[in-house]
C-alpha cells in the first residue's frame, strides 16, 4: 500500500519545540554579559556600543547586565569597570593577573571560560575586532556553544531566545540565527554597527573578582614586543562625522579625485564601495561595507554607489544618507534619506563649489 503524503514527510520541528530540548543544566543561565576589550589600557569603543545594546537585551529579559574585564592589575582595569557601570552595567566581573598584560589566546580563553562556567550567563557579547574574533571563537569552542559572528542586529524573541541577525550568502541576504540548545548564546558585533549609549556618571555596582587558574609555563605564546601600527591614525573612517564615498558610477579612477576634493572641502573622510578596491582604484582601508569599514557619520554622501546589502549594512547607522545615482531604481534609494537622480561625476564639482561658497560666507560672518 502506498503511504500517504503525511506519512512520507518527516514531522516539522519548530524552533519553539526545539528549545524544549535545552539541557537541564543550562536552564538556570541568566543575565547578559559584555566583554570589555582593553586596547593598551583604554576601553575599545565597540565595548561601549555593546553595553548599550546589552542593556536593551537585559531589560527585555528582565535580567542584569554585566561587564567583564580581563587584564593586568592597575588603573586600566579599574577604569574599564567604571566605564562599564557608566554605560549601563549592573555588576562587573574582574580577572586580574600579570599574565594578562598583553592579549594571548590561552590565558584570556581560560579566564573568560572559567567565569562563564562558574556564573552561567545566558548571553555573551564581544566586539568583532581582531582580539574579539579570536577570543570569541576560542571560548565558544571551549564551551561547545554557538557563536554568531559580525551581527548587524540583536534582539530577543517572544520565548527569550537571542535573535542574532547577520549578512549571509556573500552579503546578499540577512538571516537571523538562534542558538537553541547551548548556553551561553554568543555573538560578535563590529565597531560602529550599534549606537553609542548615553554616559551616566556616579553609577556603581558589585564587582566579583576571579583568579586566573593558570601559570606562565602553561602558555605557549609569548609577547616579545609591541609594535604600534604607524598608519592606524591616518584613516579613521569608522569615527568620522562626514564621509563621502564613490562607487562604480564614478566611471574612472581619475574621477575619484572629485570625491576626495568634496570630502576635504567639507572636512570629512573619503571612501569607496568594494568593487573599486577590487579594481585597485583605492586602498582597502577605505572600503565601506560588510567586508570593509562600518560607519556611523552625521552625513554620508554616496556617489555612484548602487547600495547592495553588503554596502547597506556598513552605512545604515548614518544620521543622514545622501545618495547620488543615475538609476532611479538603485537599491540605495530604498534606505537613503535624500535621493538625487543625477550623474555624480558632473554633480560633485558643483556640490564642492556650493559648499566652498557657503563655508567661506560663514567664516566671513564670524570674522565680522
Secondary structure per residue as TSV (DSSP state, phi and psi in degrees):
chain	resnum	aa	ss	phi	psi
A	1	X	-	360.0	136.5
A	2	X	-	-76.0	133.7
A	3	X	-	-71.3	147.0
A	4	X	-	-67.3	159.3
A	5	X	H	-57.6	-40.7
A	6	X	H	-66.0	-26.9
A	7	X	H	-80.1	-28.9
A	8	X	H	-77.3	-29.8
A	9	X	S	-86.2	134.1
A	10	X	-	-66.9	150.5
A	11	X	-	-62.5	142.2
A	12	X	-	-79.7	125.2
A	13	X	-	-98.9	113.4
A	14	X	-	-77.3	162.4
A	15	X	H	-63.8	-35.5
A	16	X	H	-64.6	-42.7
A	17	X	H	-71.2	-30.9
A	18	X	H	-64.2	-35.0
A	19	X	H	-66.9	-21.6
A	20	X	T	-65.1	-16.3
A	21	X	T	-85.8	4.9
A	22	X	-	-57.1	121.2
A	23	X	-	-55.5	147.2
A	24	X	G	-57.6	-35.9
A	25	X	G	-71.9	-7.4
A	26	X	G	-98.0	-8.5
A	27	X	T	-74.6	-12.6
A	28	X	T	-94.1	0.3
A	29	X	-	-65.4	130.4
A	30	X	-	-139.3	162.3
A	31	X	-	80.5	159.0
A	32	X	E	-111.3	130.0
A	33	X	E	-114.6	144.4
A	34	X	E	-124.1	123.9
A	35	X	E	-75.3	122.5
A	36	X	E	-91.2	106.6
A	37	X	-	-82.3	130.1
A	38	X	E	-104.0	130.6
A	39	X	E	-118.4	97.8
A	40	X	T	54.3	44.8
A	41	X	T	87.6	-5.3
A	42	X	E	-110.7	142.9
A	43	X	E	-69.0	128.1
A	44	X	-	-68.9	135.8
A	45	X	H	-54.4	-30.3
A	46	X	H	-63.6	-30.3
A	47	X	H	-67.3	-36.5
A	48	X	H	-67.0	-41.9
A	49	X	H	-61.6	-38.4
A	50	X	H	-70.4	-31.6
A	51	X	H	-62.1	-39.0
A	52	X	H	-64.1	-42.1
A	53	X	H	-71.5	-39.0
A	54	X	H	-63.3	-34.1
A	55	X	H	-62.2	-41.2
A	56	X	H	-64.4	-43.5
A	57	X	H	-65.2	-43.5
A	58	X	H	-62.5	-39.9
A	59	X	H	-65.4	-39.4
A	60	X	H	-66.4	-36.0
A	61	X	H	-86.6	-9.1
A	62	X	T	59.8	46.1
A	63	X	-	-127.8	-177.7
A	64	X	-	-94.4	155.3
A	65	X	E	-106.2	129.9
A	66	X	E	-120.6	141.3
A	67	X	E	-100.2	136.6
A	68	X	E	-114.0	118.8
A	69	X	E	-115.8	125.9
A	70	X	E	-126.6	121.6
A	71	X	E	-178.0	-167.9
A	72	X	-	-87.4	161.6
A	73	X	S	-65.8	141.5
A	74	X	S	145.0	-174.2
A	75	X	H	-66.4	-29.7
A	76	X	H	-59.4	-47.4
A	77	X	H	-67.4	-42.9
A	78	X	H	-66.8	-38.4
A	79	X	H	-65.3	-37.5
A	80	X	H	-64.4	-39.4
A	81	X	H	-65.8	-41.7
A	82	X	H	-60.7	-39.9
A	83	X	H	-67.3	-37.2
A	84	X	H	-60.4	-44.3
A	85	X	H	-66.1	-40.2
A	86	X	H	-63.9	-28.2
A	87	X	T	-104.8	20.1
A	88	X	T	120.1	-8.0
A	89	X	-	-68.9	143.9
A	90	X	S	-91.0	-27.9
A	91	X	E	-152.4	170.6
A	92	X	E	-140.8	149.0
A	93	X	E	-114.7	135.9
A	94	X	E	-130.7	127.3
A	95	X	E	-121.9	117.2
A	96	X	E	-121.3	136.7
A	97	X	-	-166.3	146.8
A	98	X	G	-58.8	-24.1
A	99	X	G	-72.2	-9.9
A	100	X	G	-106.8	18.4
A	101	X	S	-67.6	-35.3
A	102	X	S	-122.7	151.8
A	103	X	-	-69.2	126.0
A	104	X	-	-137.2	140.2
A	105	X	H	-60.4	-45.2
A	106	X	H	-62.1	-54.3
A	107	X	H	-68.6	-35.4
A	108	X	H	-68.3	-40.1
A	109	X	H	-63.5	-43.1
A	110	X	H	-61.4	-46.8
A	111	X	H	-62.6	-48.5
A	112	X	H	-71.6	-40.9
A	113	X	H	-63.3	-42.3
A	114	X	H	-62.9	-40.3
A	115	X	H	-61.3	-44.1
A	116	X	H	-63.5	-45.2
A	117	X	H	-61.7	-38.3
A	118	X	H	-76.5	-43.4
A	119	X	H	-106.0	-11.1
A	120	X	-	56.7	66.6
A	121	X	-	-74.4	158.6
A	122	X	S	-91.2	-34.0
A	123	X	E	-133.0	137.0
A	124	X	E	-130.6	121.2
A	125	X	E	-113.9	139.4
A	126	X	E	-135.9	155.5
A	127	X	E	-74.3	144.3
A	128	X	-	-87.2	58.1
A	129	X	S	-95.6	-179.6
A	130	X	H	-60.0	-43.8
A	131	X	H	-68.1	-48.2
A	132	X	H	-62.8	-40.6
A	133	X	H	-64.0	-41.9
A	134	X	H	-66.0	-45.9
A	135	X	H	-69.2	-43.1
A	136	X	H	-61.1	-45.7
A	137	X	H	-63.1	-39.6
A	138	X	H	-69.5	-41.9
A	139	X	H	-67.2	-43.5
A	140	X	H	-61.3	-38.7
A	141	X	H	-67.4	-42.9
A	142	X	H	-62.3	-41.8
A	143	X	H	-87.6	-5.1
A	144	X	T	54.6	51.7
A	145	X	-	-125.4	176.6
A	146	X	-	-88.6	153.1
A	147	X	E	-140.1	124.5
A	148	X	E	-105.6	120.3
A	149	X	E	-97.8	151.0
A	150	X	E	54.5	50.7
A	151	X	E	-73.2	146.6
A	152	X	S	-107.0	-11.9
A	153	X	E	-156.3	140.3
A	154	X	E	-128.3	140.1
A	155	X	E	-158.2	172.8
A	156	X	E	-122.2	140.7
A	157	X	-	-89.7	-172.3
A	158	X	T	-61.3	-30.9
A	159	X	T	-97.1	12.1
A	160	X	S	87.2	7.3
A	161	X	-	-78.9	145.4
A	162	X	E	-72.6	124.8
A	163	X	E	-103.9	105.4
A	164	X	E	-106.4	116.1
A	165	X	E	-102.5	135.1
A	166	X	E	-149.8	159.0
A	167	X	E	-68.2	148.8
A	168	X	E	-144.3	175.3
A	169	X	G	49.3	51.1
A	170	X	G	71.3	17.5
A	171	X	G	92.1	3.0
A	172	X	T	-80.3	-17.4
A	173	X	E	-137.0	159.3
A	174	X	E	-109.7	134.3
A	175	X	E	-127.9	152.6
A	176	X	E	-109.0	126.1
A	177	X	E	-113.6	138.9
A	178	X	-	-119.9	141.7
A	179	X	-	-105.4	100.5
A	180	X	-	-87.2	-41.5
A	181	X	S	-115.4	15.9
A	182	X	S	-136.0	156.9
A	183	X	S	-140.6	148.2
A	184	X	S	-77.0	162.8
A	185	X	E	-82.6	118.4
A	186	X	E	-110.7	145.7
A	187	X	E	-151.4	148.1
A	188	X	E	-115.6	147.9
A	189	X	E	-132.9	134.2
A	190	X	-	-72.8	152.6
A	191	X	T	-56.7	141.6
A	192	X	T	76.8	3.3
A	193	X	S	-73.9	-41.3
A	194	X	S	-100.8	153.4
A	195	X	-	-74.1	152.5
A	196	X	-	-79.7	126.1
A	197	X	-	-74.2	168.6
A	198	X	-	-76.3	134.7
A	199	X	-	-83.2	132.6
A	200	X	-	-118.8	119.8
A	201	X	T	-79.6	163.0
A	202	X	T	64.2	23.6
A	203	X	-	-93.1	144.3
A	204	X	-	-150.4	177.4
A	205	X	-	-175.5	179.5
A	206	X	E	-68.9	146.5
A	207	X	E	-120.4	123.2
A	208	X	E	-105.6	117.2
A	209	X	E	-94.0	144.9
A	210	X	E	-138.7	138.2
A	211	X	-	-84.4	143.9
A	212	X	-	-80.2	115.9
A	213	X	-	-89.6	68.7
A	214	X	-	-159.1	150.9
A	215	X	-	-119.8	161.2
A	216	X	G	-56.9	-35.4
A	217	X	G	-66.1	-17.8
A	218	X	G	-86.8	-6.6
A	219	X	-	-101.1	121.5
A	220	X	-	-74.4	-43.2
A	221	X	-	-81.2	147.6
A	222	X	-	-130.1	141.0
A	223	X	-	-96.3	115.0
A	224	X	-	-89.5	-36.0
A	225	X	-	-165.3	160.0
A	226	X	-	-111.9	121.3
A	227	X	-	-114.0	106.3
A	228	X	-	-66.6	149.6
A	229	X	-	-78.4	112.4
A	230	X	T	-68.0	-15.6
A	231	X	T	-98.5	-3.9
A	232	X	T	-62.2	-28.4
A	233	X	T	-94.5	-4.4
A	234	X	T	-79.2	-37.0
A	235	X	-	-118.9	116.6
A	236	X	-	-131.8	55.4
A	237	X	G	-58.8	-40.7
A	238	X	G	-59.9	-30.5
A	239	X	G	-115.9	17.3
A	240	X	-	-78.4	142.0
A	241	X	S	-78.2	-26.3
A	242	X	E	-132.1	130.1
A	243	X	E	-134.0	131.6
A	244	X	E	-116.0	128.9
A	245	X	E	-132.5	151.2
A	246	X	E	-118.4	152.2
A	247	X	-	-126.5	-164.0
A	248	X	G	-60.7	-25.3
A	249	X	G	-64.7	-11.5
A	250	X	G	-69.2	-26.9
A	251	X	-	95.1	-57.2
A	252	X	S	-136.9	161.2
A	253	X	S	-62.2	-34.5
A	254	X	T	-63.5	-33.1
A	255	X	T	-70.6	-13.6
A	256	X	H	-64.7	-21.5
A	257	X	H	-59.2	-31.3
A	258	X	H	-67.9	-35.3
A	259	X	H	-65.4	-45.7
A	260	X	H	-64.8	-41.2
A	261	X	H	-64.4	-43.2
A	262	X	H	-62.5	-43.4
A	263	X	H	-60.3	-44.6
A	264	X	H	-66.3	-37.2
A	265	X	H	-62.7	-39.1
A	266	X	T	-100.7	12.1
A	267	X	T	73.9	34.2
A	268	X	-	-118.0	-177.9
A	269	X	E	-100.4	161.2
A	270	X	E	-121.0	151.3
A	271	X	E	-152.2	-164.4
A	272	X	E	-158.7	171.0
A	273	X	-	-87.4	168.5
A	274	X	H	-59.6	-41.3
A	275	X	H	-56.6	-30.5
A	276	X	H	-72.3	-33.5
A	277	X	H	-68.0	-40.4
A	278	X	H	-63.9	-30.5
A	279	X	T	-80.2	-10.4
A	280	X	T	82.4	16.6
A	281	X	S	-80.5	-23.6
A	282	X	S	-149.0	154.4
A	283	X	-	-72.3	153.9
A	284	X	G	-64.6	-26.5
A	285	X	G	-64.8	-14.1
A	286	X	G	-106.0	8.9
A	287	X	B	-76.5	133.2
A	288	X	B	-112.6	132.5
A	289	X	S	139.9	-167.5
A	290	X	T	-56.7	-43.7
A	291	X	T	-97.0	10.3
A	292	X	S	-127.2	-133.9
A	293	X	B	-88.9	140.9
A	294	X	-	-99.5	130.0
A	295	X	-	-125.0	154.1
A	296	X	-	-138.1	56.9
A	297	X	-	-75.4	167.3
A	298	X	S	-72.3	-32.7
A	299	X	E	-135.7	126.8
A	300	X	E	-122.5	120.7
A	301	X	E	-112.5	113.1
A	302	X	E	-105.1	119.4
A	303	X	E	-111.4	113.9
A	304	X	S	70.8	28.9
A	305	X	-	-108.8	127.6
A	306	X	-	-70.8	-36.5
A	307	X	-	93.4	41.8
A	308	X	-	-65.2	167.9
A	309	X	H	-56.5	-38.0
A	310	X	H	-56.3	-38.4
A	311	X	H	-81.1	-38.2
A	312	X	H	-58.2	-44.0
A	313	X	H	-65.3	-17.6
A	314	X	H	-91.6	-9.8
A	315	X	H	-130.4	-10.8
A	316	X	T	-68.7	-7.1
A	317	X	T	-83.7	-2.0
A	318	X	-	-65.9	144.6
A	319	X	S	-66.7	-40.4
A	320	X	-	-138.7	121.8
A	321	X	E	-112.2	119.7
A	322	X	E	-110.7	119.4
A	323	X	E	-114.2	134.7
A	324	X	E	-119.7	121.5
A	325	X	E	-156.5	143.7
A	326	X	S	-74.4	-19.8
A	327	X	-	-92.4	110.6
A	328	X	T	-65.7	-13.9
A	329	X	T	-104.5	14.8
A	330	X	-	-60.5	138.6
A	331	X	G	-56.4	-27.5
A	332	X	G	-64.1	-25.5
A	333	X	G	-71.4	-13.8
A	334	X	G	-72.5	-24.1
A	335	X	T	-126.3	-2.2
A	336	X	-	-72.5	146.9
A	337	X	S	-81.0	-32.7
A	338	X	E	-128.7	123.1
A	339	X	E	-111.2	126.2
A	340	X	E	-120.8	112.3
A	341	X	E	-87.8	100.6
A	342	X	S	-165.8	167.7
A	343	X	-	-81.7	113.3
A	344	X	H	-61.3	-33.8
A	345	X	H	-59.6	-40.1
A	346	X	H	-83.2	-30.4
A	347	X	H	-78.8	-33.8
A	348	X	H	-58.4	-46.1
A	349	X	H	-61.5	-36.7
A	350	X	H	-66.3	-40.8
A	351	X	H	-63.3	-42.9
A	352	X	H	-59.8	-45.5
A	353	X	H	-63.4	-41.3
A	354	X	H	-65.3	-43.7
A	355	X	H	-63.7	-41.6
A	356	X	H	-61.5	-43.0
A	357	X	H	-63.8	-44.4
A	358	X	H	-65.3	-42.6
A	359	X	H	-65.8	-39.6
A	360	X	H	-64.4	-39.1
A	361	X	H	-64.4	-43.1
A	362	X	H	-63.6	-39.6
A	363	X	H	-65.6	-39.9
A	364	X	H	-67.1	-36.3
A	365	X	H	-63.8	-38.4
A	366	X	H	-67.5	-39.0
A	367	X	H	-64.8	-42.6
A	368	X	-	-69.9	360.0
